[in-house]
Amino acid sequence: MTDTPVRLLNLLSLLQTPREWPGSELADRLGVSSRTIRRDIERLRDLGYPVQATMGAEGGYRLAAGAALPPLVLDDEEAVAIAVGLRAGAGHAVEGIEEASVRALAKLEQVLPSRLRHRVSALQAATVPLTSGDGATVDPRTLTVMASSATGHERLRFTYRTGDGTETKRLVEPHRLISTGRRWYLVAYDIDRDDWRTFRVDRVSEPFATGARFAPRELPVADAAEFLKRSMARLQPTYRLVATFRAPVEFVAARLPNWLGVPAADGDDACRLDVTSSDALEWVAFRLAMVDCEFTVEEPRELVELLEGLGARISRAAAAR
């Protein structure tokens, strides 16, 4: 094998498997001498790959973890598997890795050959996800287009559907994608409206990057997450939620979602939740019932009525057996 770049890539692909390779075996695999293998190992080290060597009659090489992540070499099957996994992670909003999944997916799909893009799309089309049923599904390709445009500072066009079903054409300068765990949002500067806006990504269709570059603008608040919080607070009515649980605070806190709030201890065997919320009361009622302990809701009154109705329906269902 005389093509040095191709040989280096093949050598790197072998070293990225979790095992130690004797120098003679690498030489046989690549059809070169052991001396050439030693030179190629030094080339990889110069490129930043932490290749470790062990002493012995044969000697061996393995790729160790380094301070930084060097470029990876993937075969076709590995690339397809990673792309499908990242699409699933992006579409289901796994807490803590959502935005990273989208960024990685955007980078990977940009360099995938067309034959592999077709395989990824076919696998995705044949997969039926189990969703929450609220209808707020997001096409991962929409996320990757938005992520690429935001990273590359490229203006984005799309069709946007408002809550009442009205569709408008938008031209924006995308700033950040944000996942709230149940939905994705885009924070962007709307060119036609000359102001910052937030967009629910599940209401976006036909997004495409225009190719027109822009200089990033400064948000009017500290960061995109804070901007989204303020935007949602303006759009949604808020209420005070007060509930007392007859269980230790550690027990209740472990069963309440972070978005609902953090309870405070009220003695050894009780705790109290007193927060301002704008979440749907039906969803709050369900999450409170899932805590699996006795509790009392003081306010809002609308939530108390929802819980009364929910309890009556459950009692009727149990009595009908």
C-alpha positions in Angstrom: 0.0 0.0 0.0 1.9 3.0 -1.3 -0.7 5.8 -0.8 0.4 7.3 2.5 -2.8 9.2 3.4 -5.0 6.2 2.7 -2.7 3.9 4.6 -2.7 6.3 7.6 -6.5 6.4 7.6 -6.7 2.6 7.5 -4.1 2.4 10.3 -6.1 4.9 12.4 -9.3 2.9 11.8 -7.6 -0.2 13.2 -6.2 1.6 16.2 -9.6 3.0 17.1 -10.9 -0.5 17.9 -10.6 -1.3 21.6 -7.6 -3.7 21.5 -3.8 -3.7 21.3 -2.2 -4.4 17.9 1.2 -6.0 17.5 3.3 -4.2 15.0 3.7 -7.2 12.8 -0.1 -7.7 12.6 -0.6 -4.1 11.6 2.1 -4.5 8.9 0.5 -7.6 7.6 -2.9 -6.0 7.5 -1.7 -3.0 5.6 0.8 -4.8 3.4 3.9 -2.8 4.5 7.0 -3.3 6.6 7.2 -3.0 10.4 9.5 0.0 9.8 6.8 1.8 7.8 4.3 1.1 10.6 6.6 2.7 13.1 7.0 5.8 10.9 3.2 6.0 10.4 2.7 5.8 14.2 4.9 8.8 14.6 2.9 10.7 11.9 -0.3 10.0 13.8 1.3 11.2 17.0 2.4 14.4 15.3 -1.3 14.9 14.2 -2.4 14.7 17.9 -3.4 11.1 18.2 -2.2 9.6 21.5 -0.9 6.3 20.3 0.7 4.2 23.1 3.4 1.6 22.5 4.2 -1.4 24.7 7.5 -3.1 25.0 8.1 -6.8 24.2 9.3 -9.1 21.5 6.6 -8.1 19.2 5.6 -4.7 20.7 2.1 -3.4 20.4 0.1 -0.2 19.8 -3.2 1.1 21.0 -5.0 4.4 20.9 -5.3 6.0 24.4 -7.6 8.7 25.6 -6.1 12.1 25.1 -6.7 15.7 26.4 -8.6 16.5 23.2 -10.7 14.5 20.8 -8.9 14.0 17.5 -10.8 13.3 14.3 -12.5 9.9 14.1 -12.4 7.5 11.2 -15.7 5.6 10.8 -16.7 2.8 8.4 -20.1 2.9 6.6 -21.9 0.9 9.2 -20.6 2.9 12.1 -21.5 6.2 10.5 -25.0 5.1 9.8 -25.4 3.8 13.3 -24.2 7.1 14.9 -26.4 9.2 12.6 -29.5 7.2 13.4 -28.7 7.3 17.1 -28.2 11.1 17.0 -31.4 11.6 15.1 -33.3 9.6 17.8 -31.6 11.6 20.6 -32.4 14.9 18.9 -36.0 14.0 18.2 -36.8 12.7 21.7 -35.0 15.5 23.7 -32.9 13.4 26.0 -32.2 15.8 28.9 -28.6 17.2 29.0 -27.5 16.1 25.5 -30.1 17.5 23.2 -28.2 20.5 21.7 -25.0 18.5 21.5 -26.8 15.8 19.6 -28.1 18.3 17.1 -24.6 19.9 16.6 -23.0 16.5 16.1 -25.7 15.4 13.8 -25.3 18.5 11.7 -21.6 17.9 11.3 -22.0 14.2 10.5 -24.7 14.6 7.9 -22.8 17.4 6.2 -20.0 14.9 5.3 -22.0 11.7 4.8 -21.9 10.4 1.3 -25.2 10.4 -0.5 -25.5 6.6 -0.4 -25.2 6.7 3.5 -27.7 9.6 3.8 -30.2 7.5 1.9 -29.6 4.6 4.3 -30.1 6.8 7.3 -33.3 8.3 5.9 -34.6 4.8 5.1 -33.9 3.6 8.6 -35.5 6.7 10.1 -38.6 6.3 8.0 -39.0 2.7 9.0 -38.9 3.5 12.7 -42.0 4.5 14.7 -41.1 6.5 17.9 -43.1 6.3 21.1 -43.9 9.9 21.8 -45.8 11.7 24.5 -48.9 12.2 22.3 -49.0 15.9 22.4 -48.3 16.1 18.6 -45.2 18.3 19.0 -42.9 16.2 16.9 -39.8 17.6 15.2 -38.1 16.4 12.1 -34.4 16.0 13.0 -33.5 17.4 9.5 -35.1 20.7 10.5 -33.0 20.8 13.6 -29.8 20.1 11.6 -30.6 22.9 9.1 -31.2 25.3 11.9 -28.1 24.2 13.9 -25.9 24.6 10.8 -27.3 28.0 10.0 -26.8 29.2 13.5 -23.2 27.9 13.7 -22.3 29.3 10.2 -24.1 32.7 10.8 -26.3 32.1 7.7 -29.7 33.6 7.3 -32.6 31.1 7.3 -36.0 31.1 5.6 -39.0 29.0 6.6 -42.7 28.8 6.9 -44.1 29.3 10.4 -47.5 28.3 11.7 -48.9 30.2 14.6 -51.1 28.7 17.3 -54.3 29.7 15.4 -53.0 28.0 12.2 -52.0 31.1 10.4 -48.9 30.5 8.2 -46.3 33.2 7.4 -43.0 33.3 5.6 -40.0 34.2 7.9 -36.5 35.4 7.2 -34.3 35.2 10.4 -30.8 35.3 11.7 -30.7 32.1 13.9 -29.0 32.5 17.2 -29.6 29.3 19.3 -31.7 26.1 19.5 -33.1 25.4 22.9 -34.8 22.2 24.2 -37.1 22.4 27.2 -37.4 18.6 27.4 -40.8 18.5 25.7 -40.3 21.0 22.9 -37.6 22.6 20.8 -37.4 26.4 20.3 -35.3 28.6 18.0 -34.2 32.0 19.2 -33.6 34.2 16.2 -33.6 37.8 15.0 -36.6 38.3 12.7 -35.5 40.5 9.8 -39.0 41.6 8.6 -40.1 42.5 12.2 -36.8 44.0 13.1 -36.8 42.3 16.5 -35.8 39.1 18.4 -38.3 36.3 18.3 -38.7 32.7 19.6 -40.2 30.0 17.3 -41.5 26.6 18.2 -39.6 24.2 15.9 -42.5 21.8 15.5 -44.4 24.6 13.8 -41.6 25.3 11.3 -41.7 23.8 7.8 -39.5 24.1 4.7 -36.5 25.6 6.4 -33.5 26.3 4.1 -30.3 28.3 4.5 -30.1 31.2 2.1 -26.3 31.4 1.9 -26.4 35.1 3.0 -24.0 35.6 6.0 -24.7 37.9 8.9 -22.8 39.4 11.7 -24.1 38.0 15.0 -26.2 40.5 17.0 -26.2 40.9 20.8 -29.2 39.5 22.6 -31.1 42.0 24.8 -30.7 39.6 27.8 -27.8 37.5 29.2 -28.4 34.4 27.1 -30.9 32.6 24.8 -32.3 30.5 27.6 -33.2 33.6 29.6 -34.7 35.2 26.5 -36.9 32.1 25.9 -38.1 32.1 29.6 -39.1 35.7 29.3 -40.9 35.2 26.0 -42.9 32.2 27.4 -43.8 34.2 30.5 -45.2 37.0 28.4 -47.3 34.5 26.3 -48.6 32.2 29.0 -50.7 33.1 32.0 -49.0 32.2 35.3 -50.5 31.0 38.6 -49.2 30.3 42.1 -49.0 26.5 42.9 -49.1 25.6 46.6 -49.1 21.9 47.5 -48.2 20.0 50.7 -46.9 16.4 50.5 -47.0 13.9 53.5 -43.5 12.5 52.7 -39.9 13.5 53.3 -38.6 16.2 51.0 -36.0 13.8 49.5 -38.7 11.4 48.5 -40.8 14.0 46.8 -38.0 15.9 45.1 -36.8 12.7 43.5 -40.2 12.2 41.9 -41.0 15.7 40.8 -39.7 17.0 37.5 -37.2 19.9 37.7 -39.5 22.1 35.6 -42.2 21.9 38.2 -40.1 23.3 41.1 -38.2 22.2 44.2 -40.1 21.5 47.4 -39.0 22.7 50.8 -39.0 20.6 54.0 -41.9 21.1 56.3 -40.8 18.9 59.3 -39.3 15.5 59.1 -42.1 13.7 57.2 -43.6 16.5 55.1 -42.7 19.1 52.5 -44.3 22.0 50.7 -44.1 23.2 47.1 -44.8 26.9 46.6 -43.9 28.1 43.1 -45.1 30.3 40.3 -45.8 28.2 37.2 -47.3 28.6 33.7 -47.5 24.9 32.8 -50.8 23.3 31.7 -52.8 22.4 34.8 -53.8 19.0 33.3 -50.1 18.1 33.1 -49.4 19.4 36.6 -52.2 17.3 38.0 -50.9 14.2 36.4 -47.3 14.8 37.7 -48.5 15.5 41.3 -50.5 12.3 41.3 -47.4 10.3 40.2 -45.4 11.3 43.3 -47.0 8.3 45.1 -47.8 9.8 48.4 -50.6 11.7 50.1 -50.7 15.4 49.2 -53.0 18.4 49.4 -53.3 21.3 46.9 -54.2 24.7 48.3 -54.1 26.7 45.1 -54.9 27.3 42.4 -58.6 26.4 42.7 -58.7 25.2 39.1 -56.1 22.6 39.9 -58.0 21.4 42.9 -61.1 20.9 40.7 -59.1 19.0 38.1 -57.7 16.7 40.7 -61.3 16.1 42.1 -62.5 15.2 38.6 -59.4 13.0 38.0 -59.9 11.2 41.3 -63.6 10.6 40.6 -62.9 9.1 37.2 -60.2 6.8 38.6 -62.6 5.6 41.4 -65.3 4.8 38.9 -62.8 2.9 36.7 -61.7 0.8 39.7 -65.3 0.2 40.9 -66.3 -1.1 37.4 -64.1 -4.2 37.5 
